Amino acid sequence: MTSILIEHVDYLITVNEHNEILRNVSVLIVDGVITEIGADIQTSTDVERIDGKRKLLMPGLVNLHTHTPMGLLRGVSEDVDLQDFLKIVWAAEGAVMDPDTVMLGSTHAAVESLLSGTTTQLDMYFHHESAHRGARNVGIRHVGGPTFLDFPGPDNKTWEERLTEADRWEKVKKEIGGPAIPSVMCPHGTYTVSESHLSDLVAITKSWTNPMMTVHVSENAAENEDVLSRLGKTPTRILEDAGALKGDFPIVFGHGVHLTDDDFSLAAKPHITIAHCPGSNLKLASGALRYQTYRDAGIQLGIGTDGCSTSNDLDIFTAMRLSAMLAKLTSASVQTAPSVDIIRAATINGAKALGMGEDIGSIEIGKRADVILIDLDKPHLAPIYDINALVVYSVGKGDVSDVIVDGELLVKNGEMVKFDTEKLLDDVEAAAKRVRKALS
Ligand SMILES: [Zn+2]
């Protein structure tokens, strides 16, 4: 692996524990690890140099909740609520989402995400092996795993077939290779997987090396009411009773918009993180997560986009901005969600949520190099008074110039380094034709 020297960046947002911002520094990456940060770094000859002048360097963004292949369904189900959305989308998925299409969709999403500054994503989707292969081929740090429903679902698999896939997952993941990631178990939700089945999945997850779990929780009020009326408990209480919240592994709640006070007491733990998806929640009118109330209750928050069929893109910069604005609105306080907190949510909090807080999520010596450069030489990014606020409220995905994942330069000057994007878009359009036909 080539060493990379990023020279003389104007700003470095470290996201270390003191939230230090450094000026005019260089960063050396050797064998995928950040080995030096300083004003003047001397290196040997065999180093790829990136000019950091008029640029901002920060940790790569972590998308903590998404369904990557659903990019192929972007715009397919508009102006309907979650329940109607699921009816349309599950019909489309059942018709077109075979392993090949899933691999295409996850490839497509990985390219979109990298170009938008996301270096790690927590994914939940059927045919998880194909999704993982597609994303890994592009180079993003993709955390995906076996996805469970009590009924056959779009992939038409029985519960036993899903269990067999889960048994194989650690081995398959190792064969596929790529940057270090946890093994994630993905029960879809407490309204789609029974408590006893959840208990079985908890037992399997505990048997894995470096395990974690992710599950949809209290996304909208209708979900809470449905689960409460049928099962007599909230989704969070069901997870508690199924043994998923005991601290045996990190767990990420997708959405978690409608947690109750009782849920807070169960979920306010360091190994539990809510993936706040404000874009999807706003668009599906699912509700507004009460950011400050959650923070005051001791809940960990990361940021996600959700799948492209609800959020319409995989842009964490937009999700950061919406998180901050929504937090201020719901608390009626401008002091809520300062920019530095929002940046932490989209970087180090996401890394910690995956059990990877020691490896990625900040720019510090000894950490893996998942970093992005932002081109500051743009009218909408001048002048600069508050660099954190600039990132949250002014920087957009189109400002990302370079992206490095695990020490590998994947995006250079706003373009994929070794990926045929034109061919990809032709393949995506061919898949879209099948979707249109299936829904007509
Ligand atoms: Zn979701």
Residues whose N, C-alpha, C, O or C-beta is under 5 A from the ligand:
A	BS01	ZN	G254 D306
